Amino acid sequence: MKSPINKIGIVSSLIISALITIPGVYAFYLTDWKNNTLSQGTTQMEIIPEFQEDSRIFDRRIVLRKDKSITVNRSRLVFKGVKDDLIHMDVYLLELDPDYAYPHYISQSDPQKLIRLGDSTFQFLKISRGTLQLKIVDLYKS
């Protein structure tokens, strides 16, 4: 003889499982884990990408990546991109005010032109949407 199946017990255990699972899934997937105090430093670096050193200096040539920075002779250079035939660069004068960006808009029509950014003079070598190559012409020492 077969034992009868308790349908009420099965339905009530399914309801209890759903009542436990739904808040657990909500807490896991919908909670903002980035506000955790352990990961705040990492989040701050993700918000401000221009302070991540990804650009390089090779001898007297600088390769600047878009939205990345490099420090040259007490100045931090940040290449912001090219728009409407203008090169947008931000220059941070580290001795004067390291938190304030001085924006520079430079025409790319004359690539042989020398430009002075901070305490240094540069010449454009190659310009593209994501990369800017500069040649260090002179570093002023004070």
Secondary structure as UniProt FT lines:
FT   HELIX           7..29
FT   HELIX           33..35
FT   HELIX           37..39
FT   HELIX           40..47
FT   HELIX           49..51
FT   STRAND          56..58
FT   TURN            59..60
FT   STRAND          61..66
FT   STRAND          69..72
FT   TURN            73..74
FT   STRAND          75..83
FT   TURN            84..85
FT   STRAND          86..93
FT   TURN            94..96
FT   TURN            98..99
FT   STRAND          102..107
FT   TURN            111..112
FT   STRAND          114..117
FT   TURN            118..119
FT   STRAND          120..127
FT   STRAND          131..139
//
